[in-house]
Every structure is written in C-alpha cells, then in structure tokens.
Amino acid sequence: MADWLQVARIEDLPPGTIVRVEGDDGPIAVANLNGEFYAVANICTHQAAELHEGELEADGELICPAHGAQFDIRTGEAMTPPAFENLATYSLRTDDGVVYVHSQAAE
C-alpha cells in the first residue's frame, strides 16, 4: 500500500547527504542537493550497485560507485554510459522539520 515514509529530520540530512530508504518498489536514495531534497530509485540501471553509496556532486550529478555512471538527482536522467536507462523518481514532502518520501515511484 502506497504511503509516506519518514526519512529523517531536515537537520540530520545536510547538503551533499544521500540516505537509503526502503520503499514499496525497492530501495530509494534520498538526497539533499544544496538544501533541496530529491529521491530516485537507489539501484543503478546499469548494474545492481546501491547509489546512496556513490557521490553527489554540487551540480546534481549522482555518481554510481560501481562504474561511474552519472544520473541527474533531480530528474533521474541517465547522463553518461554505462547507464542508458533513467531512474524512477519519488515525491517528497516536509512536515514539522521532517522529510518524507512517497513509497511508490511518481508517474
């Protein structure tokens, strides 16, 4: 059943932070990019590497730790090989200083 999942308090997710949350569709990577929160599927579309273990660049590029594929954290777009398939994105909201992510991918 689709629901909102509590991620963390805003102050516990400083800019540049990526955390993993388990959603209905599988693991979700929630990132703080310069004070804005974004969420994408946590598994690289090239190979089954967990993206929350990668690097988040200041320009929004999420770099896979396995083979260096780059994704746009804002849109899920695959930007460089070896990944060609985009990541699913997830809706986020904040309430009383807490970040929540929707448990199912956005349509």
N, C-alpha and C positions, 0 to 999 in steps of 0.2 A: 504494500500500500504506500502510495506516494505521501511524503511528509517532509517537514523541515527538520534538518539535523543540526544540532548545536555543534559549532566548530570550536570556538574559543572566544575569550574576551578580546576586544579590539587591542587593548594594550599588550596582550600576550602574542600578538601577531605583528611585529614591527615590519616596516618596509623591507622587502627582499626575502621575507619568510615564505616558505611553502610547507603546508602540512597535508597529511593524508587523512581522509575520512571515508568510511565505508558506506556507499550508497546502495540503492536498490539495483542499479545497473552494474555495480562493481566499485572499485576504489576511485575516489575523486581527489584531485590535487587542488587545494585552495591556496591562493597566493595573494600577498599584499604587494602590489606594484605602486610604489610612490603614494601610499595612502588610499588607494582604490583596491577593492577586493574582486578577484576573478576566480572562476572554478572551471576546470576541464577534467576530462577523463584522465586518470592517473597512469594508464598503461600506454606506452609508446605504440603507435600504429605500425612501426617497422618491426619491432621485436618486443617481447614482454618485459621491458625494463620499467621500473617504477619512476615516474617523472618527478615526484616530490624529492627524490634523491639527487636530482640534477641541479642546474644553476639557473637563476632568474636574473637576466640582465636588466639594466635600468631602462632600456628601450622596449621591454616587454617580451623579449625572446626567452622562451623556456627551452633549455638545452638538455637533451636526453643524456643521462650518464653513461649509457652503453656505447653508442656510436656517434653521438654528437648531432643527431637530427635536431632541428630547431623548429619550434612552434610559437605562434603568437598567442600569449596567455589570454589576451582579450577576446580573440575570436576562435581559437583552436586551430587556425590555419597552419597546415604543414608548410614550412618556409624553405627547407633545404632537404636534399636527399641525406640519408637513405629513406626517409619517410615521405610518402606521397599522399597518404590519406589523412584528412583532418581529424582532430579530436572532437568529441562531443563536448558541449558547453553546458553549464548548470547555472540556474538562477541563484542569486544571493540576496540576503536582506540583513539589516542590522536592527536590533531592538534592545534598548536599555544597555548599550555598550557591548552586546554580544553579537557575533557573526553567525549567521545560519545559512546553510546551503540546502537547496531542494534535493531530495533523494533520487530524483529521476532527471535524466537529461532534458534540456529545453528542446522544444520542437522548432 
